């Protein structure tokens, strides 16, 4: 009996079936790959998000740490300023209650007494451009309080000074802006006069009935001439006195002759530190009002009036003013003083005080710096002694040389 045999599929049918199966497998694979890629991308996206979040958190953390450090530094610096304020009040509540060492003062004019109808006292600020820790400012206030007169501060801005550039003048003018604000808060008018002192200060004194002028001290030829010229042009009944507010031991007291080295002046200075290295009393809010108010200062106009080289730009690391000077003093004491003795001549080590700009423009008192640095002598004896040697002995030796040697800027006089 025959059976119906099954016909074999044609080649084409067989091939089509195989292709269909293969296509299904390929589609399945492609789907799997696509899914895997999508998951991989999603995972990468998640990783990136996590990474970004982590990076952001790290960045935020670093920023917070930096901000916290800045806050701590500001608080620490603020605590130094507060401690200094307390020290001043510990010395006296006012300069009127303070035993002022009159050896710091010398009479420049023939006249010594204030006239009876005086309407005020002037502190002619020049070398020492700060309010606090300034013996010249303090003496002027002492005089004004004793006579029950208003106190004025005058600064004479010259168009140029030696080879000073806008870097020097810019630093100075920004510091003077701070002085003007501080004076305003103390009821002491600050007057910025444009021009040479001999041309503007005597007229100011005459017009406003000023009874006496106090100025600070510089041993250099040009400032000494300014003082001489002003003295000649002031009214004969107006005394002019000078106070050495820059040196701890007044230049004319430390020695009466030119010293030839640190070894000859060192003992003379150290022997007198006990009477001159004292705490300062505070400058207080002045109780006597003046009818003469300070005119608003156009600081941009002041800049424009300068006849100086403007190609040498101002630096960014040194912020002008007494407050910034105090901040730098604080950072020196807390961060660099410990390395000063061993590494001050090592350019690869942060060991210097960096206080020179503030010392130079009188925005920070050297005496204040020494008073604060000496508190750490038991901890860093060699560094403190080294700083005192440079900031006091060597620096005051330089003033001595310029004061007693009229050819201080001639090469032959260094031999």
C-alpha positions as CSV (number, residue, x, y, z in Angstrom):
1,X,0.0,0.0,0.0
2,X,1.5,3.3,-0.9
3,X,1.7,6.2,1.4
4,X,1.5,9.8,0.3
5,X,5.0,11.0,0.7
6,X,5.6,14.5,2.1
7,X,7.0,16.7,-0.5
8,X,10.3,18.4,0.6
9,X,10.2,22.2,0.8
10,X,11.7,24.0,-2.0
11,X,15.1,25.6,-1.7
12,X,13.6,29.0,-1.7
13,X,11.1,28.1,0.9
14,X,13.8,26.6,3.0
15,X,16.1,29.6,2.6
16,X,13.3,32.0,3.3
17,X,12.5,30.2,6.5
18,X,16.1,30.3,7.6
19,X,16.3,34.0,6.8
20,X,13.2,34.6,8.8
21,X,14.6,32.8,11.8
22,X,17.9,34.6,11.5
23,X,16.2,38.0,11.2
24,X,14.3,37.3,14.3
25,X,17.5,36.4,16.1
26,X,19.2,39.5,14.7
27,X,16.4,41.7,15.7
28,X,16.4,40.2,19.2
29,X,20.2,40.8,19.4
30,X,19.9,44.3,18.2
31,X,17.1,45.0,20.7
32,X,19.3,43.5,23.4
33,X,22.3,45.7,22.3
34,X,20.1,48.8,22.1
35,X,18.7,48.1,25.5
36,X,22.2,47.5,26.9
37,X,23.5,50.7,25.3
38,X,20.6,52.6,26.7
39,X,21.2,51.2,30.1
40,X,24.9,51.9,29.7
41,X,24.2,55.5,28.7
42,X,21.7,55.8,31.6
43,X,24.3,54.4,34.0
44,X,26.9,56.8,32.5
45,X,24.5,59.7,32.9
46,X,23.9,58.6,36.5
47,X,27.6,58.3,37.0
48,X,28.1,61.7,35.5
49,X,25.4,63.2,37.7
50,X,26.9,61.6,40.7
51,X,30.4,62.7,39.7
52,X,29.1,66.2,39.1
53,X,27.3,66.2,42.4
54,X,30.5,64.9,44.1
55,X,32.6,67.5,42.3
56,X,30.1,70.2,43.2
57,X,30.0,69.1,46.8
58,X,33.8,69.1,46.9
59,X,33.9,72.6,45.3
60,X,31.2,73.8,47.8
61,X,33.2,72.2,50.6
62,X,36.4,73.9,49.5
63,X,34.6,77.2,49.2
64,X,33.1,76.8,52.6
65,X,36.5,76.0,54.1
66,X,38.1,79.0,52.4
67,X,35.3,81.2,53.6
68,X,35.6,79.8,57.1
69,X,39.3,80.4,57.0
70,X,38.9,84.0,55.8
71,X,36.3,84.5,58.6
72,X,38.6,83.0,61.2
73,X,41.5,85.2,59.9
74,X,39.2,88.3,60.0
75,X,38.1,87.4,63.5
76,X,41.6,86.8,64.7
77,X,42.7,90.1,63.1
78,X,39.7,91.8,64.5
79,X,40.6,90.4,67.9
80,X,44.1,92.0,67.6
81,X,42.5,95.3,66.8
82,X,40.2,95.0,69.7
83,X,43.1,94.0,72.0
84,X,45.0,97.0,70.8
85,X,42.0,99.3,71.5
86,X,41.9,97.9,75.1
87,X,45.6,98.5,75.5
88,X,45.2,102.1,74.5
89,X,42.4,102.6,77.0
90,X,44.5,100.9,79.6
91,X,47.2,103.6,79.0
92,X,44.7,106.4,79.4
93,X,41.1,107.3,78.4
94,X,42.4,110.3,76.6
95,X,45.7,112.0,75.7
96,X,44.7,114.7,78.3
97,X,45.1,112.1,81.0
98,X,48.3,110.7,79.6
99,X,51.8,111.7,80.7
100,X,53.1,112.9,77.3
101,X,56.9,112.7,76.9
102,X,57.7,116.2,75.7
103,X,61.1,115.1,74.5
104,X,59.2,113.9,71.4
105,X,58.4,117.6,70.6
106,X,60.6,120.4,69.4
107,X,59.7,124.1,68.7
108,X,60.5,125.1,65.1
109,X,59.2,128.7,65.2
110,X,60.4,131.6,67.4
111,X,56.9,131.9,68.9
112,X,55.9,129.4,71.5
113,X,52.5,130.4,72.8
114,X,49.1,130.2,71.3
115,X,47.3,133.5,70.8
116,X,44.3,134.2,73.0
117,X,41.8,134.6,70.1
118,X,42.7,131.4,68.3
119,X,39.9,129.5,66.6
120,X,41.6,126.1,66.3
121,X,44.7,124.0,66.2
122,X,46.0,122.3,63.0
123,X,47.8,119.0,62.7
124,X,49.7,119.3,59.4
125,X,50.0,115.6,58.5
126,X,52.8,114.7,56.2
127,X,55.0,111.6,56.9
128,X,52.8,109.8,59.4
129,X,49.5,109.2,57.6
130,X,47.3,107.6,60.3
131,X,45.1,108.6,63.1
132,X,45.8,106.1,65.9
133,X,49.3,105.4,67.4
134,X,50.5,108.8,66.1
135,X,52.4,111.0,68.6
136,X,52.0,114.1,66.4
137,X,48.2,113.7,66.1
138,X,48.0,113.0,69.8
139,X,50.0,116.1,70.7
140,X,47.9,118.2,68.5
141,X,44.7,116.9,70.2
142,X,46.3,117.4,73.6
143,X,47.0,121.0,72.7
144,X,43.5,121.6,71.4
145,X,41.8,120.0,74.4
146,X,43.9,122.1,76.8
147,X,42.9,125.3,75.0
148,X,39.3,124.1,74.4
149,X,39.6,124.6,70.7
150,X,38.6,122.6,67.6
151,X,41.2,120.4,66.0
152,X,41.8,120.2,62.2
153,X,43.9,117.9,60.2
154,X,45.5,119.2,57.0
155,X,47.3,117.3,54.3
156,X,49.0,119.1,51.4
157,X,49.0,117.0,48.2
158,X,51.9,117.9,45.9
159,X,51.7,117.1,42.2
160,X,55.0,115.1,42.3
161,X,57.6,114.0,44.9
162,X,61.0,112.9,43.7
163,X,60.6,109.9,41.4
164,X,57.4,108.6,43.0
165,X,55.0,107.0,40.5
166,X,51.2,106.4,40.6
167,X,52.0,103.2,42.5
168,X,53.2,105.3,45.4
169,X,50.6,108.0,45.1
170,X,47.8,105.6,44.6
171,X,48.7,103.7,47.8
172,X,49.0,107.0,49.7
173,X,45.7,108.5,48.5
174,X,43.7,105.4,49.3
175,X,45.2,105.4,52.8
176,X,44.3,109.1,53.2
177,X,40.7,108.3,52.3
178,X,40.6,106.0,55.3
179,X,42.2,108.8,57.4
180,X,39.5,111.2,56.3
181,X,36.7,108.8,57.3
182,X,38.3,108.1,60.7
183,X,38.6,111.9,61.3
184,X,35.0,112.4,60.4
185,X,34.0,109.8,62.9
186,X,36.0,111.7,65.6
187,X,34.5,115.1,64.9
188,X,37.9,116.3,63.5
189,X,37.6,117.9,60.0
190,X,40.1,116.6,57.5
191,X,41.2,119.1,54.8
192,X,43.0,118.0,51.7
193,X,44.8,121.0,50.2
194,X,46.1,120.7,46.6
195,X,49.6,122.3,46.2
196,X,52.8,122.8,48.1
197,X,52.5,123.5,51.8
198,X,54.2,126.9,51.6
199,X,51.6,128.1,49.1
200,X,48.4,126.7,50.7
201,X,48.9,126.1,54.4
202,X,49.8,129.6,55.7
203,X,46.8,131.1,53.9
204,X,44.6,128.4,55.4
205,X,45.9,129.3,58.9
206,X,45.4,133.0,58.4
207,X,41.9,132.7,56.9
208,X,40.6,130.5,59.6
209,X,42.2,132.0,62.7
210,X,44.3,128.9,63.5
211,X,46.3,129.5,66.7
212,X,49.0,126.8,66.4
213,X,50.4,124.2,63.9
214,X,51.8,120.7,64.8
215,X,53.6,118.6,62.2
216,X,55.4,115.3,62.1
217,X,59.1,114.7,61.3
218,X,61.1,113.6,58.3
219,X,64.9,113.9,58.0
220,X,64.9,114.2,54.2
221,X,65.9,117.4,52.5
222,X,62.7,118.2,50.7
223,X,60.3,117.7,53.7
224,X,62.7,119.6,55.9
225,X,62.6,122.5,53.4
226,X,58.8,122.3,53.4
227,X,58.8,122.9,57.2
228,X,61.3,125.7,56.9
229,X,59.2,127.4,54.1
230,X,56.0,127.1,56.1
231,X,57.6,128.5,59.2
232,X,58.7,131.6,57.3
233,X,55.3,132.3,55.9
234,X,53.1,131.5,58.9
235,X,51.9,134.6,60.9
236,X,54.5,135.5,63.5
237,X,52.1,134.9,66.4
238,X,51.4,131.2,65.3
239,X,53.8,128.7,66.8
240,X,54.9,125.7,64.8
241,X,56.1,122.5,66.6
242,X,57.4,119.2,65.3
243,X,56.8,115.8,66.7
244,X,58.9,112.7,65.7
245,X,56.0,110.2,65.3
246,X,58.0,107.9,63.0
247,X,60.9,106.8,65.3
248,X,60.5,105.2,68.7
249,X,63.3,107.2,70.1
250,X,63.1,110.7,68.6
251,X,65.9,111.3,66.1
252,X,67.2,114.4,67.9
253,X,67.2,112.5,71.2
254,X,68.7,109.2,70.1
255,X,72.0,111.0,69.2
256,X,73.2,114.5,68.8
257,X,75.6,113.6,65.9
258,X,75.9,111.3,62.9
259,X,76.4,107.7,63.9
260,X,78.6,105.6,61.7
261,X,77.1,102.2,62.2
262,X,74.6,100.1,64.1
263,X,77.2,99.3,66.7
264,X,77.5,103.0,67.7
265,X,73.8,103.8,67.9
266,X,72.4,100.5,69.2
267,X,73.2,101.1,72.8
268,X,72.0,104.7,72.7
269,X,68.6,103.5,71.4
270,X,68.2,100.5,73.7
271,X,69.1,102.6,76.8
272,X,66.2,104.9,76.0
273,X,63.5,102.4,75.0
274,X,62.2,102.2,78.5
275,X,61.0,105.8,78.4
276,X,59.9,105.9,74.8
277,X,58.6,102.4,74.0
278,X,55.3,102.9,75.7
279,X,51.7,102.2,74.9
280,X,49.7,104.9,73.1
281,X,46.6,106.6,74.5
282,X,43.6,106.7,72.1
283,X,42.6,109.6,69.9
284,X,39.1,110.4,71.2
285,X,36.1,112.0,69.7
286,X,36.9,115.7,69.8
287,X,34.4,117.6,72.1
288,X,34.9,121.1,70.5
289,X,33.0,121.7,67.3
290,X,34.3,123.9,64.5
291,X,32.4,126.3,62.4
292,X,34.8,125.4,59.6
293,X,33.6,122.2,58.1
294,X,35.7,120.0,55.8
295,X,34.9,120.4,52.1
296,X,34.0,117.2,50.3
297,X,37.1,115.7,48.6
298,X,37.0,114.8,44.9
299,X,39.5,112.0,45.0
300,X,39.4,111.5,41.3
301,X,40.4,115.1,40.8
302,X,43.2,114.5,43.2
303,X,44.5,111.6,41.0
304,X,44.1,113.8,37.9
305,X,46.2,116.6,39.5
306,X,49.3,114.3,39.8
307,X,52.2,114.8,37.5
308,X,53.7,111.4,37.9
309,X,54.6,108.3,35.8
310,X,51.4,106.2,35.4
311,X,53.0,103.3,33.6
312,X,54.1,101.6,36.9
313,X,50.7,100.3,38.1
314,X,49.6,99.8,41.7
315,X,50.1,96.4,43.3
316,X,47.3,94.2,44.4
317,X,48.8,92.3,47.3
318,X,49.2,95.4,49.5
319,X,45.9,97.0,50.5
320,X,46.4,100.6,51.6
321,X,45.3,102.0,55.0
322,X,45.9,101.5,58.7
323,X,43.4,98.7,59.0
324,X,45.1,96.7,56.3
325,X,48.4,97.4,57.9
326,X,47.1,95.9,61.2
327,X,45.9,92.9,59.2
328,X,49.4,92.4,57.8
329,X,50.9,92.8,61.2
330,X,48.6,90.1,62.5
331,X,49.5,87.7,59.7
332,X,53.2,88.3,60.3
333,X,52.9,87.5,64.0
334,X,50.8,84.4,63.5
335,X,52.3,82.9,60.4
336,X,55.8,84.2,59.6
337,X,57.4,85.5,62.8
338,X,58.5,82.0,63.8
339,X,60.6,81.8,60.6
340,X,61.9,85.4,60.6
341,X,65.3,84.8,62.2
342,X,66.3,81.7,60.2
343,X,64.7,82.4,56.8
344,X,64.3,86.2,56.3
345,X,67.0,86.1,53.7
346,X,65.6,83.0,52.0
347,X,63.5,84.0,48.9
348,X,61.9,80.6,48.8
349,X,60.3,81.0,52.3
350,X,57.6,83.3,53.5
351,X,59.3,84.7,56.5
352,X,59.3,88.5,56.1
353,X,57.0,90.9,57.8
354,X,55.9,92.6,54.5
355,X,55.1,95.7,56.5
356,X,57.4,98.1,54.6
357,X,54.6,99.8,52.5
358,X,52.6,100.7,55.7
359,X,55.7,101.8,57.6
360,X,56.9,103.9,54.7
361,X,53.7,105.9,54.4
362,X,53.2,106.0,58.1
363,X,49.9,104.1,57.9
364,X,51.2,101.7,60.6
365,X,53.3,102.7,63.5
366,X,56.6,100.9,63.9
367,X,56.2,101.4,67.6
368,X,52.8,99.5,67.5
369,X,54.4,96.7,65.6
370,X,57.2,96.4,68.1
371,X,54.8,96.5,71.1
372,X,52.8,93.6,69.6
373,X,55.8,91.5,68.3
374,X,57.6,91.7,71.6
375,X,54.7,89.9,73.3
376,X,56.0,86.7,71.6
377,X,59.7,87.0,72.7
378,X,59.4,84.1,75.1
379,X,58.3,81.9,72.2
380,X,60.4,83.2,69.3
381,X,63.3,85.1,71.0
382,X,65.7,85.1,68.1
383,X,63.1,86.2,65.6
384,X,61.8,89.0,67.8
385,X,65.3,90.3,68.6
386,X,66.1,90.2,64.9
387,X,63.0,92.1,64.0
388,X,63.7,94.8,66.7
389,X,67.2,95.1,65.3
390,X,66.0,95.8,61.8
391,X,62.8,97.8,62.5
392,X,64.3,99.9,65.3
393,X,68.1,100.1,65.3
394,X,68.8,99.9,61.6
395,X,65.8,102.0,60.5
396,X,66.5,104.7,63.1
397,X,70.2,104.6,62.1
398,X,69.0,105.6,58.6
399,X,67.1,108.6,59.9
400,X,70.1,109.6,61.9
401,X,72.3,109.5,58.8
402,X,69.9,111.6,56.7
403,X,69.3,114.1,59.5
404,X,72.9,114.8,60.4
405,X,74.5,114.4,56.9
406,X,73.2,116.9,54.5
407,X,74.8,115.1,51.6
408,X,73.1,111.8,52.5
409,X,72.3,111.1,48.8
410,X,75.9,111.6,47.5
411,X,78.1,108.5,46.9
412,X,81.2,110.1,48.5
413,X,79.4,110.5,51.8
414,X,79.0,106.7,52.1
415,X,82.7,106.2,52.3
